[in-house]
Amino acid sequence: MEGPKKVLLAAPRGYCAGVDRAVIAVEKALELYGAPVYVRKQIVHNTHVVSELEKKGAIFVEEVDEVPTGSHIVFSAHGVSPAVVNAAAARGLSAIDATCPLVTKVHREAVRFARDDFEILLIGHEGHEEVEGTAGEAPEHTTLVGSPDEADTIVVRDPNKVVWLSQTTLSVDETMETVRRLRARFPNLQDPPSDDICYATQNRQVAIKKVARDSDLVIVVGSANSSNSVRLVEVALEYGAKAAYRVDYANEVKQEWLDGVNTVGVTSGASVPEELVEELLRDLAGAGYGDVEQVKTAEEDLLFSLPKELRKDLQGKTDARALGGRVSRPE
């Protein structure tokens, strides 16, 4: 039955501190060194962000051997394995590590547990860049667990020396179910020192849970390869939304999705700029959903400093300007 039309706008949504840092890192590298600056993989998993950076002179490659010797390369927010770092160094590339600090934390955990001869049960999605980077820190000690069902079949060397770590962008509920099933089989399973699923992923899932229960339709702005965006669709459906879809852009919304819908829930993944959400809200307003109510479940004020390689060169540029000298680009 038709009733008043409105939008429930989830908060927090969109850019997290790690994504913001990574995108700014590419922009600052282009300012400092000039185009082109190469980026291994997508800097963050968002089609629009990658396209905008390409327009500014960034060149995205799959592997470091595609990058001309001596060039600048940025490692994406998802992190890389030591093998990739070494390959870049061997080609004489100037590397800027834009790995999210929360991913770096998981890498350090992997190194530490491997050093103590633990078997690491890494909960995550096979083929995801973040999982490849973390597993690459301790490949001989790491076993990937892709789902709760896989937890029932994993074989370990020593059930008394196992620890679980996880990809930072997973569903909190599904990850905890995987851990529960692992612990049922391996009672001495150790936990990581602190949550591996990042604050932003958790906050966006909590917000959409609250929105979903009152929504006929949930629209998540985010790209198909964005793990946290895809999880938001799944969580919305699990927590009561009658329908939920993911779009990169507002023009992908289909009219039939809105048929008979009174309340539309809106959120966005952690690698989505707010301008894409605003575009969706404008289109929804044009379709009669002009009443927007924000549903806020947390405040976020975390900021990360730029990668140390950029901070050093930015400081050098500032010092040179202060002295009235010319700034030369780093070799």
C-alpha positions in Angstrom: 0.0 0.0 0.0 1.3 3.4 -1.0 2.3 5.7 1.9 4.6 8.6 2.5 7.9 8.2 0.7 11.1 8.7 2.5 14.8 7.8 2.6 16.6 6.5 5.6 20.3 7.5 5.2 22.8 5.4 7.1 25.6 7.1 9.0 28.5 6.3 9.1 28.8 5.5 5.4 31.4 6.1 2.7 35.0 6.9 2.9 37.0 5.5 5.9 40.3 6.8 7.1 42.4 4.2 5.2 40.7 4.9 1.9 41.0 8.7 2.4 44.7 8.3 3.1 45.3 6.0 0.1 43.5 8.3 -2.4 45.2 11.4 -1.1 48.6 9.5 -1.4 48.1 9.1 -5.1 47.0 12.7 -5.6 50.0 14.0 -3.6 52.4 11.7 -5.5 51.1 13.2 -8.7 51.6 16.7 -7.4 55.1 15.9 -6.1 56.5 13.8 -8.9 54.3 14.6 -11.9 52.4 12.1 -14.1 52.6 9.3 -14.6 52.5 7.7 -11.1 51.9 4.0 -11.2 49.6 2.2 -8.9 49.6 -1.6 -8.3 46.0 -2.9 -8.5 43.1 -0.5 -7.8 44.2 1.9 -5.1 40.7 1.3 -3.5 37.9 -0.9 -4.8 35.8 1.8 -6.5 35.3 2.3 -10.2 34.7 6.1 -10.0 37.7 6.8 -7.8 40.0 4.8 -10.1 38.6 6.6 -13.2 39.1 10.1 -11.6 42.7 9.3 -10.6 43.4 8.0 -14.2 42.3 11.4 -15.5 44.9 13.0 -13.2 47.7 10.9 -14.6 47.7 7.7 -12.5 48.3 4.5 -14.3 47.0 1.3 -12.8 48.8 -2.0 -13.3 48.4 -5.5 -12.2 52.0 -6.2 -11.3 55.2 -4.3 -10.7 57.0 -5.8 -13.8 54.6 -3.6 -15.9 56.2 -0.5 -14.4 59.2 1.2 -16.1 62.4 1.0 -14.1 62.9 3.9 -11.8 59.3 5.0 -11.7 57.2 5.8 -8.7 54.7 3.1 -7.7 52.0 3.3 -5.0 50.9 0.1 -3.3 47.1 0.0 -2.8 45.2 0.3 0.5 44.7 -3.5 0.6 48.4 -4.2 1.2 51.0 -6.3 -0.6 53.2 -9.3 0.3 56.9 -9.0 0.9 57.5 -10.7 -2.5 55.8 -7.6 -4.2 57.9 -5.2 -2.1 61.1 -7.0 -3.1 60.1 -7.2 -6.8 59.5 -3.4 -6.8 62.9 -2.8 -5.2 64.6 -5.1 -7.7 63.2 -3.0 -10.5 64.5 0.2 -8.9 61.0 1.5 -8.3 60.4 4.3 -5.7 57.6 2.7 -3.7 54.9 4.5 -1.7 53.1 2.2 0.7 49.5 3.3 1.0 48.5 0.1 2.8 45.8 0.9 5.4 47.4 0.9 8.8 44.6 -1.5 10.0 45.7 -4.0 7.3 49.4 -3.5 8.3 48.4 -4.4 11.8 47.1 -7.8 10.6 50.3 -8.3 8.6 52.3 -7.8 11.8 50.1 -10.3 13.6 50.8 -12.8 10.9 54.5 -12.3 11.1 54.5 -12.6 14.9 52.4 -15.8 15.0 54.4 -17.4 12.3 57.6 -16.7 14.2 56.1 -18.5 17.2 55.3 -21.4 14.8 51.5 -21.1 15.0 49.3 -22.2 12.1 47.3 -19.1 11.0 43.7 -19.7 9.9 43.1 -16.7 7.8 39.4 -16.0 7.3 38.8 -14.2 4.0 38.0 -14.4 0.3 40.4 -16.3 -2.0 41.9 -14.0 -4.6 41.2 -10.7 -2.7 44.3 -8.5 -2.7 44.2 -8.1 1.1 44.2 -11.8 1.7 47.0 -12.3 -0.8 49.1 -9.7 1.0 48.5 -11.1 4.5 49.0 -14.7 3.5 52.2 -13.6 1.7 53.7 -12.5 5.1 53.7 -16.2 6.3 52.8 -18.5 3.4 54.1 -21.6 5.0 52.0 -21.0 8.1 48.7 -19.8 6.6 45.6 -21.7 5.7 42.7 -19.8 4.1 39.2 -20.3 5.5 36.7 -18.9 3.0 33.4 -19.6 4.8 31.8 -21.1 7.9 31.3 -24.3 6.0 35.0 -24.5 5.2 35.7 -24.3 8.9 34.2 -27.8 9.2 36.8 -29.3 6.9 40.0 -27.5 7.6 42.9 -29.8 8.6 45.7 -28.4 10.9 49.1 -29.7 11.8 48.8 -29.1 15.6 45.3 -28.2 17.1 47.1 -26.7 20.1 49.0 -24.1 18.1 46.4 -22.4 15.9 45.3 -18.8 15.7 42.7 -17.1 13.6 43.1 -13.8 11.7 40.8 -12.2 9.2 40.4 -9.9 6.2 39.4 -6.5 7.5 36.3 -6.0 5.3 34.2 -9.1 6.1 30.7 -9.5 7.6 31.2 -9.4 11.3 28.4 -12.0 11.9 29.6 -14.5 9.3 33.2 -14.2 10.6 32.1 -14.9 14.2 30.2 -17.9 13.0 33.3 -19.1 11.2 35.3 -18.6 14.4 32.6 -20.4 16.5 32.8 -23.5 14.2 36.6 -23.4 14.2 36.7 -23.3 18.0 34.2 -26.2 18.2 36.8 -28.3 16.4 39.9 -26.7 17.9 39.2 -25.6 21.5 42.6 -24.1 21.9 42.2 -21.7 19.0 43.7 -18.3 19.8 42.2 -15.0 19.0 44.1 -12.1 17.5 45.2 -9.4 20.0 42.4 -7.1 18.8 39.6 -7.1 16.2 40.9 -7.6 12.7 37.6 -6.4 11.0 38.2 -2.7 10.8 36.1 -0.1 12.7 34.7 1.3 9.5 33.4 -2.1 8.2 31.8 -2.8 11.6 30.3 0.7 11.9 28.7 0.6 8.4 27.2 -2.9 9.1 25.8 -1.7 12.4 24.2 1.3 10.7 22.6 -0.7 7.9 21.2 -3.2 10.3 19.3 -0.4 12.0 18.2 1.0 8.6 17.3 -2.3 7.0 14.5 -3.3 9.5 12.5 -0.2 8.5 13.3 -0.3 4.7 11.3 -1.7 1.8 14.4 -1.3 -0.3 18.1 -0.8 0.5 20.5 0.7 -2.1 24.2 0.4 -1.4 26.5 2.6 -3.4 29.7 0.6 -4.1 31.6 -1.4 -6.7 31.2 -5.1 -7.3 34.8 -5.9 -6.2 34.4 -4.0 -3.0 34.1 -6.6 -0.3 32.6 -4.3 2.3 30.0 -3.0 -0.1 28.9 -6.5 -1.1 28.7 -7.4 2.6 26.4 -4.4 3.2 23.8 -5.8 0.7 24.0 -9.2 2.4 23.6 -7.7 5.9 20.7 -5.5 4.8 18.8 -8.5 3.5 19.6 -10.6 6.6 18.3 -7.8 8.9 15.0 -7.2 7.4 15.2 -5.2 4.1 12.6 -6.6 1.7 15.1 -6.0 -1.2 18.7 -4.7 -1.4 20.8 -3.9 -4.4 24.3 -2.5 -5.1 25.0 0.2 -7.7 28.1 2.1 -8.8 26.1 5.1 -9.9 22.6 6.4 -9.4 21.6 5.9 -13.0 21.9 2.1 -12.4 18.8 2.2 -10.2 15.9 0.5 -12.0 12.4 1.9 -11.8 10.9 -1.5 -10.9 12.9 -1.5 -7.7 10.9 1.5 -6.5 7.5 0.1 -7.4 5.4 -0.1 -4.3 8.3 1.1 -2.1 7.6 3.7 0.6 11.0 3.6 2.5 14.4 3.4 0.8 17.5 2.8 2.9 20.7 4.3 1.5 24.3 3.6 2.4 27.7 3.4 0.7 30.8 1.3 1.0 34.0 2.5 2.7 35.7 3.3 -0.6 32.8 5.5 -2.0 33.0 9.3 -2.3 30.0 11.1 -0.9 29.3 12.8 -4.2 28.0 9.5 -5.5 25.6 9.2 -2.6 24.4 12.8 -3.1 23.8 12.0 -6.8 21.6 9.0 -5.7 19.7 11.2 -3.2 19.0 13.8 -6.0 17.6 11.1 -8.2 15.5 9.6 -5.4 14.1 13.1 -4.6 13.1 13.4 -8.2 11.2 10.1 -7.9 9.3 11.4 -4.8 11.7 10.4 -2.0 12.6 13.9 -1.0 12.2 13.3 2.8 15.6 12.2 4.1 16.1 11.0 7.6 19.6 10.3 8.8 20.1 7.2 11.0 23.3 7.7 12.9 24.8 4.9 15.0 28.4 6.1 15.5 30.7 9.1 15.1 34.0 8.7 13.2 36.9 11.0 13.6 39.9 8.8 12.9 42.6 10.2 10.6 45.8 8.5 9.4 49.0 10.3 8.4 50.2 10.0 4.9 52.7 7.3 4.0 56.2 8.0 5.3 57.7 8.2 1.9 55.4 11.1 0.9 55.8 12.9 4.3 59.6 12.9 3.8 59.4 14.4 0.3 56.6 16.8 1.2 58.7 18.1 4.1 61.7 18.5 1.8 59.6 20.6 -0.6 58.3 22.7 2.3 61.8 23.3 3.6 63.1 24.2 0.1 60.3 26.8 -0.3 61.1 28.2 3.1 64.7 28.7 2.0 63.6 30.3 -1.2 65.2 27.6 -3.3 64.0 25.6 -6.2 62.5 22.2 -5.5 63.9 19.3 -7.5 62.0 16.1 -7.9 63.4 13.2 -6.1 65.4 10.8 -8.3 
